[in-house]
């Protein structure tokens, strides 16, 4: 008699670049019986803990499987694949600040402007108050979606072992979508 070892289900990570259709794919898959969707657990805005975890790594962390584990970034992903998502007053506050021009400028400077990587005082306070996601969804299957992790995909895969679904879209369609949003100058 052949023995089969059951591999634990570590979830699914739907990943791709911005505006490539990852949300559509994740939403469609989230309708499966027993699935829960954790949408962009690594999106720094409006999630203050994701901002805290990514601040030393940048907006699109670059990690490979041999890199050391950034503790808060690891916790972010462990909690996401355990079904935790962010909620609470800090998230609500960040959500209210989302369309504020100063928010966009300060976030850019903190995460992307390597020539001037200052963190605004109000962002430092928000980051210091940030806590890991604490609201847990009950589900047999966790589906996480990210457009911020493609450059850290090997690291995520080696640490958490999710099944990975890479979404690709024709570059012309992606560029058209970016232009529609005013991205690209």
Residue pairs with C-beta under 8 A, 6 or more apart in sequence:
9 140
9 141
10 81
10 160
10 161
10 162
10 163
11 81
11 141
11 142
11 143
11 144
11 160
11 162
11 163
12 29
12 141
12 142
12 143
12 144
12 162
12 163
12 164
12 165
13 144
13 145
13 146
13 149
13 156
13 157
13 162
13 163
13 164
13 165
14 22
14 25
14 26
14 29
14 143
14 144
14 145
14 146
14 165
14 167
15 22
15 145
15 146
15 147
15 149
15 150
15 153
15 164
15 165
15 166
15 167
16 22
16 147
16 150
16 166
16 167
16 168
16 169
17 147
17 150
17 174
18 147
18 178
19 169
19 174
19 177
19 178
19 181
20 147
20 167
20 168
20 169
20 174
21 167
21 169
22 145
22 146
22 147
22 167
23 39
23 145
25 145
25 165
25 167
26 37
26 39
26 143
26 145
27 37
29 35
29 37
29 143
29 165
30 36
30 37
30 143
32 141
34 139
34 140
34 141
35 139
35 140
35 141
35 142
35 143
36 83
36 137
36 138
36 139
36 141
36 142
36 143
37 143
37 144
37 145
38 80
38 81
38 83
38 84
38 85
38 137
38 142
38 143
38 144
38 145
39 85
39 145
40 47
40 50
40 145
40 146
40 147
40 148
41 47
41 50
41 76
41 77
41 79
41 80
41 85
41 86
41 133
41 144
41 146
42 50
42 53
42 54
42 61
42 73
42 76
42 77
42 80
42 146
42 148
42 149
43 50
43 146
43 147
43 148
44 50
44 51
44 54
44 59
44 107
44 111
44 148
45 51
45 94
45 98
45 103
45 107
46 91
46 94
46 95
46 97
46 98
47 86
47 91
47 94
47 133
48 86
48 90
48 91
48 94
48 126
48 127
48 129
48 130
49 72
49 76
49 86
49 130
49 131
49 132
49 133
50 76
50 86
51 107
51 110
51 111
51 123
51 126
51 127
51 130
52 72
52 127
52 130
53 70
53 72
53 73
53 75
53 76
54 61
54 73
54 111
54 148
55 110
55 111
55 119
55 127
56 70
57 63
57 70
57 73
58 111
58 112
59 111
59 112
59 148
60 148
60 149
60 150
60 151
60 152
61 70
61 73
61 148
61 149
61 151
61 152
61 155
62 151
62 152
63 70
63 73
63 151
63 152
63 154
63 155
64 154
64 155
65 154
65 155
65 157
65 158
67 155
69 159
72 132
74 159
75 132
76 132
76 133
77 144
77 156
77 159
77 160
78 160
79 132
79 133
80 133
80 142
80 144
81 142
81 144
81 160
81 162
82 136
82 142
83 136
83 137
83 138
83 139
83 142
84 132
84 133
84 134
84 135
84 136
84 137
85 133
85 135
85 136
85 137
86 133
86 135
87 133
87 134
87 135
88 134
88 135
90 126
90 129
90 130
90 131
93 126
94 126
97 103
102 120
106 119
106 120
106 122
106 123
107 123
109 116
109 117
109 118
109 119
109 120
110 117
110 118
110 119
110 120
110 123
119 127
144 162
149 156
153 164
156 162
157 164
175 184
178 184
